[in-house]
């Protein structure tokens, strides 16, 4: 299944993430590659390790040089842009705008936080909308005009909008993908009764003047505390602008609030809340939901029939979180790490499974790449199961937002 080039890429990614986040466990597996013999498999692994080590020798000095260039860029260009953005007071937009973001690259929980806030706001009778860049989507990469995600359309494709916008759109609120300023104009024009616009991954953007800003922190905190690309930081604390809220992503591991505030050099008076897991359910590729007991029976029956464990696939930034959660749920599985934001995810999945009958478990983010793809009809509806996380956030934190609106 896996070519040497793919194995080298995965091994290199593991090496880079371990450099960014010392001590963080990175789970992945190549054990499912169909080698002709044990000897061929051993040679392939040896070749992969040698090439990866050679590449890594050249990587460190390259990262140092590029990070130095990044510092210069911030000093001479971006610093001025940020200052102008947050210093100049423009008339407050209607609706108000809330930016949700983080300081590290990917995987902190911005999108789950956005979805959780959207659901809470809807329960309060507030009408939110969301603006997303649509990372790695056709709209983003091809610089297309901003568009609303239409998940009810038979032609809806995650390739066009991106996986995260499709996931947010399942809440039923308007989600506009593309240039943020154009998306803002489009929402104001087509949804004039919107009460609040949330900018998913909007802290570092400078196109729109935000009224409030929320920082999401996960258990990786600041990693090696170095600026990208030597480290994972988009910007280094202390921040040059004020935060109006902090969300501690405690879905996988509890985060000490005092330690996090100290690390990020935040004002201790800043309102904070923990994003927690209340329960889980499972979805099939038709978006029909089932409880965990039903899925466990499916897994047990499949194992009795084919004598093979379910395959847990994670095409996300940090798959170990998904795998740990499955362990907590008492599921015995084999793990497989695929590329994050992989636009060919469903094709690679089909190629990998071939005519296999094994149960496949995946995250919601991976699931939208199946549900909203042209290949969904080629999959067995009883084979793919998507883990849905039902998250909660403190009501007092939500109330601060609703009171502000």
Order of alpha helices (4+ residues) and beta strands (2+ residues): alpha-alpha-alpha-beta-alpha-beta-alpha-beta-alpha-alpha-beta-alpha-beta-beta-beta-alpha-beta-beta-alpha-beta-alpha-beta-alpha-beta-alpha-beta-alpha
